[in-house]
């Protein structure tokens, strides 16, 4: 191979050679596997023969094909396996012996009931990392309760601080806790794999949905511990700076304004024609400005209300003040910054044709990730994956007769 050829040859994705078995359902665990697959890991999605991952049926579908699954199942080969059957158990242990990571989200004790707990899995493969994603963790008084992200959003304090002061606590209209836990699980898996490089041994990742979202909420426990401070609901206002919020424009659209930096707050006041407010003693800190949010909101809001969104955005940009349009998905699909970043990319799919979805989560300059294919049909790769494992056609027939496939 010439030097020129070497210089232009694409480098393999950073996680090429890593094998992940995705036993999880719905969102947090499968999302972690998706993130690993986006950067080159070989992900084998294992689903029950008669009960596919429910995400296949969540949300809108086209021609009977669930669209959410097309994103969550991307870059995964799909096989079926009933782990409660003896043949399913044996086959999983054979797969685990070839894998680096297993991700599961059964209630604590379920894998153990099938004799597939950590002792059995680590005996099959001492280098294996087992990521266990549950609502409440593997131990404690709530460990065996059923739970979903909604409960984490409630328990963590997120809902209590979200919404208007005189309105009920507000839950997010999407899987916030699951998404945060999925990101964290991918990070935890990579951390455990890094430790394996030193020790040569795998370990268990215990991921509880109620914990990562609590970390994302910031220093609330510290504030309470040291000051007895309980953060109230403030709607779109912030206790740390003002003006901050969403403001309606003359053409009926909305923009969001933030003034987390003092210099930006001063620029906004000059822009809206109220520079005298900068000289007020209380304007010097974000917290003091927040105590005068009503006055500042009126100054900013009335100026924005007299102008179209296009004019508002142009004026803020010229003034080097922080503003963004409040966009729905239609705007996102055509936003020039997202287009420049290729945040929404096109994936060719044999079932539905070209699909537009979110691209991989970040860009690497030398070893970028990629979406190689969208979510595949239930069990589409069963025979191929198990044949690679060494099973014969007779073995597959026997497993099907047992109901394990």
C-alpha positions in Angstrom: 0.0 0.0 0.0 1.4 3.4 -1.0 1.8 6.3 1.4 -0.8 8.2 -0.7 -3.3 5.4 -0.4 -2.7 5.2 3.4 -3.3 8.9 3.8 -6.7 8.8 2.1 -7.9 5.5 3.4 -10.8 6.0 5.9 -9.9 5.1 9.5 -12.2 2.7 11.2 -14.8 4.0 13.6 -13.5 4.4 17.2 -15.5 1.5 18.6 -14.9 -0.9 15.8 -14.3 -4.4 17.2 -16.5 -3.8 20.3 -19.5 -6.2 20.5 -22.7 -5.2 22.4 -25.7 -7.4 23.2 -28.8 -5.2 23.7 -31.3 -7.0 25.8 -33.1 -3.9 26.9 -36.5 -2.5 25.9 -38.0 0.9 25.5 -35.6 3.7 25.8 -32.7 4.2 28.2 -30.8 0.9 27.7 -31.5 0.7 24.0 -30.4 4.3 23.5 -27.1 3.6 25.2 -26.6 0.7 22.7 -27.5 3.0 19.9 -24.9 5.5 20.9 -22.3 2.8 21.0 -23.4 1.5 17.6 -23.2 5.0 16.1 -19.5 5.0 16.6 -18.7 1.5 15.2 -19.7 -1.0 17.9 -21.4 -4.1 16.6 -24.7 -4.2 18.3 -26.9 -7.3 18.4 -30.4 -6.5 19.5 -32.0 -9.4 21.2 -35.8 -9.4 21.5 -38.4 -11.9 22.7 -39.8 -13.9 19.7 -43.4 -13.0 20.5 -42.9 -9.7 22.4 -40.7 -7.3 20.5 -39.3 -4.1 22.1 -42.4 -2.0 22.7 -40.6 1.0 21.1 -41.5 -0.6 17.8 -45.1 0.4 18.5 -44.5 3.7 20.2 -45.7 6.9 18.5 -46.6 7.3 14.8 -46.0 4.6 12.2 -45.9 4.5 8.4 -47.2 1.5 6.5 -47.4 -0.4 9.8 -43.7 0.3 10.6 -42.9 2.2 13.8 -40.8 5.3 13.1 -39.3 5.7 16.6 -37.8 2.2 16.2 -36.1 3.3 13.0 -34.0 5.7 15.0 -33.6 3.7 18.2 -32.8 0.5 16.3 -30.3 2.0 13.9 -26.9 0.3 13.5 -28.3 -2.9 15.2 -28.6 -6.4 14.0 -31.9 -7.9 15.3 -32.4 -11.4 16.5 -35.0 -13.2 18.6 -34.3 -15.3 21.7 -36.5 -16.4 24.6 -34.1 -16.3 27.6 -36.6 -18.2 29.8 -36.1 -21.3 27.6 -33.2 -23.6 28.2 -32.0 -23.3 24.6 -32.4 -19.5 24.8 -30.3 -19.4 28.0 -27.6 -21.6 26.5 -27.5 -19.5 23.3 -27.2 -16.2 25.3 -24.3 -17.5 27.3 -22.6 -18.5 24.0 -23.3 -15.0 22.6 -22.0 -13.4 25.9 -18.7 -15.3 25.5 -18.1 -13.4 22.3 -19.3 -10.0 23.5 -17.8 -7.1 25.4 -21.0 -5.6 26.8 -24.5 -6.7 27.7 -27.1 -4.1 28.4 -30.4 -5.2 30.1 -33.2 -3.5 31.9 -35.2 -6.3 33.5 -36.4 -5.8 37.0 -33.7 -6.9 39.5 -33.8 -10.7 40.0 -35.2 -11.5 36.5 -31.9 -12.6 34.9 -31.1 -14.5 38.1 -34.4 -16.3 37.8 -33.2 -17.6 34.4 -29.8 -18.5 35.8 -28.3 -15.6 33.7 -27.1 -13.4 36.5 -23.7 -11.9 36.9 -22.1 -15.1 38.2 -23.2 -17.0 35.1 -22.4 -14.3 32.6 -19.0 -13.5 34.1 -18.1 -17.2 34.2 -18.9 -17.4 30.5 -16.8 -14.2 29.8 -14.7 -12.7 32.6 -14.0 -9.6 30.5 -17.8 -8.9 30.1 -19.3 -5.6 31.2 -22.9 -6.0 32.3 -24.9 -2.7 32.3 -28.1 -3.0 34.3 -30.6 -0.2 33.7 -33.6 0.0 36.0 -35.8 2.7 37.5 -34.5 2.5 41.0 -31.3 0.5 40.9 -30.4 -3.1 42.0 -31.0 -2.6 45.7 -32.9 -0.5 48.2 -36.6 -0.4 49.2 -37.9 0.5 45.8 -35.6 -1.8 43.7 -38.3 -4.3 42.8 -41.0 -1.8 41.9 -41.9 -1.3 38.3 -40.9 2.1 37.0 -40.4 4.4 34.0 -38.8 7.7 33.3 -41.9 9.6 34.3 -41.4 8.4 37.9 -37.8 9.6 37.8 -38.9 13.0 36.5 -41.2 13.2 39.4 -39.0 11.8 42.2 -35.9 13.8 41.2 -37.4 17.2 41.7 -37.6 18.0 38.0 -41.4 18.2 37.9 -41.5 20.2 41.1 -39.5 23.1 39.6 -41.1 23.0 36.2 -44.1 25.0 35.2 -45.7 28.3 36.3 -45.7 29.2 40.0 -49.5 28.9 40.3 -49.8 25.8 38.1 -49.3 22.1 38.8 -45.8 20.5 38.6 -45.1 19.8 34.9 -43.7 16.6 33.4 -41.8 16.7 30.1 -43.7 15.6 27.0 -40.8 13.3 26.0 -38.5 10.7 27.6 -36.2 13.2 29.4 -35.1 10.9 32.2 -34.6 8.0 29.9 -32.5 10.1 27.5 -30.3 11.4 30.2 -29.9 7.8 31.6 -29.1 6.5 28.1 -26.3 9.0 27.6 -25.0 8.2 31.1 -25.1 4.5 30.5 -23.0 4.8 27.4 -20.5 6.8 29.4 -20.6 4.3 32.2 -20.0 1.4 29.8 -17.0 3.2 28.3 -15.7 3.9 31.8 -16.0 0.2 32.7 -14.2 -0.8 29.5 -11.4 1.6 30.2 -11.0 0.0 33.6 -11.0 -3.4 31.9 -7.9 -2.3 29.9 -6.0 -2.1 33.3 -7.5 -5.0 35.2 -8.4 -7.4 32.4 -11.8 -8.0 34.0 -15.3 -6.8 33.4 -17.8 -5.5 36.0 -21.4 -4.6 36.6 -22.8 -1.1 35.8 -25.8 -0.4 38.1 -27.7 2.5 36.5 -30.9 3.8 38.1 -33.1 6.2 36.1 -33.7 8.4 39.2 -30.0 9.3 39.5 -28.7 10.9 36.3 -31.6 13.3 36.0 -30.9 14.4 39.6 -27.3 15.1 38.6 -28.6 17.2 35.7 -30.7 19.3 38.0 -27.5 20.9 39.5 -26.8 21.9 43.1 -30.3 21.7 44.6 -29.3 19.1 47.3 -26.3 21.3 48.2 -28.4 24.4 48.4 -30.9 22.6 50.6 -28.1 21.1 52.8 -26.3 24.3 53.4 -29.1 26.9 53.3 -32.4 25.0 53.5 -33.2 26.5 50.1 -35.9 24.8 48.1 -36.0 26.0 44.4 -39.6 27.1 43.5 -41.4 26.9 40.2 -40.7 30.1 38.2 -42.0 29.3 34.8 -39.7 30.6 32.1 -38.0 33.0 34.5 -34.7 32.2 36.1 -33.7 33.0 39.7 -30.2 33.7 38.5 -30.6 36.3 35.7 -33.1 38.5 33.9 -34.3 39.3 31.4 -34.7 35.6 30.5 -37.7 33.9 28.9 -39.8 33.7 25.8 -41.3 36.8 24.2 -44.0 37.1 21.5 -43.2 38.9 18.3 -45.4 41.1 16.1 -46.1 38.3 13.7 -47.2 35.9 16.4 -44.1 33.8 16.7 -41.8 33.5 19.8 -38.2 34.1 20.6 -36.1 33.1 23.6 -33.7 35.6 25.3 -31.0 34.8 27.8 -28.7 37.2 29.7 -26.6 34.9 31.8 -23.6 37.2 31.1 -23.6 40.7 32.5 -22.3 42.2 29.3 -25.1 40.6 27.3 -27.7 42.0 29.7 -26.3 45.4 29.2 -26.4 45.0 25.4 -30.0 44.0 25.5 -30.9 47.1 27.5 -29.2 49.3 24.9 -30.9 47.5 22.1 -34.4 47.9 23.5 -33.9 51.6 24.3 -33.7 51.3 28.1 -30.0 52.0 28.8 -30.9 53.9 32.0 -31.7 50.6 33.7 -28.1 49.6 33.5 -27.3 52.3 36.0 -29.6 50.9 38.6 -27.7 49.4 41.6 -29.6 46.2 41.3 -28.7 45.7 37.7 -25.1 44.7 38.6 -25.8 41.1 39.4 -27.9 38.4 37.7 -29.7 37.5 41.0 -30.6 41.1 41.6 -31.8 41.5 38.1 -34.0 38.5 38.6 -35.7 40.2 41.5 -36.7 42.9 39.0 -37.8 40.5 36.2 -41.2 42.1 35.8 -39.7 45.5 34.9 -37.1 43.9 32.6 -39.6 41.6 30.9 -41.8 44.6 30.2 -38.9 46.5 28.6 -37.8 43.6 26.4 -41.2 42.2 25.7 -42.7 45.5 24.5 -39.8 46.1 22.2 -40.0 42.6 20.7 -43.8 42.7 20.4 -43.5 45.7 18.0 -41.3 43.8 15.6 -41.3 40.7 13.4 -39.3 37.7 14.4 -36.9 38.2 11.5 -36.3 41.8 12.5 -35.8 40.8 16.2 -33.3 38.1 15.4 -31.4 40.4 13.0 -31.2 43.2 15.6 -30.1 40.9 18.4 -27.4 39.4 16.2 -26.1 42.8 15.3 -26.0 43.8 19.0 -24.2 40.5 19.9 -27.0 39.7 22.3 -28.2 36.1 22.9 -31.5 35.2 21.2 -33.0 32.2 19.4 -36.3 31.5 17.7 -38.7 29.1 19.5 -38.8 26.4 16.8 -41.0 23.4 16.3 -39.8 20.4 14.4 -40.8 22.0 11.1 -38.3 24.9 11.8 -35.6 22.5 13.0 -35.7 20.6 9.7 -34.9 23.8 7.7 -32.7 25.7 10.2 -29.5 26.8 8.5 -27.3 26.0 11.5 -28.6 22.5 11.8 -28.2 22.1 8.0 -24.6 23.3 8.2 -23.9 20.8 11.0 -25.8 18.0 9.2 -27.7 17.4 12.5 -30.6 16.0 10.6 -29.3 13.5 8.1 -30.8 11.2 5.5 -30.7 7.4 5.9 -31.8 5.0 3.1 -34.1 2.3 4.4 -35.2 -0.8 2.5 -38.7 -0.7 4.1 -39.6 3.0 3.9 -37.1 4.6 1.6 -35.1 7.7 2.5 -35.6 8.7 6.2 -34.5 11.9 7.9 -33.4 11.6 11.5 -30.9 13.0 14.0 -27.3 12.3 13.1 -24.8 10.8 15.5 -24.4 12.8 18.7 -21.1 14.5 18.1 -18.4 15.0 15.5 -14.9 13.4 15.7 -12.4 14.9 13.3 -10.4 11.7 12.6 -12.7 8.7 13.4 -16.3 9.9 12.9 -19.4 7.9 13.7 -22.1 7.1 11.1 -25.6 5.7 10.7 -25.0 2.6 8.6 -28.7 1.5 8.6 -32.0 2.3 10.3 -33.8 0.0 12.6 -34.4 -3.4 11.1 -37.4 -5.7 11.2 -38.0 -7.9 14.3 -35.6 -10.9 14.2 -34.3 -10.0 10.7 -30.7 -11.2 11.5 -31.4 -14.2 13.7 -30.2 -16.9 11.4 -27.2 -15.0 10.3 -26.0 -14.0 13.8 -26.5 -17.5 15.2 -24.9 -19.2 12.2 -21.8 -17.0 12.8 -21.9 -18.2 16.4 -21.5 -21.7 15.1 -25.1 -23.0 15.3 -26.1 -25.4 12.5 -29.4 -25.4 10.6 -30.4 -28.4 12.8 -29.6 -26.3 15.9 -31.8 -23.5 14.7 -34.6 -25.9 13.9 -34.4 -27.3 17.4 -34.4 -23.9 19.1 -37.5 -22.9 17.0 -39.2 -26.1 18.0 -38.5 -25.3 21.7 -39.9 -21.8 21.2 -36.5 -20.2 22.0 -36.3 -18.3 18.7 
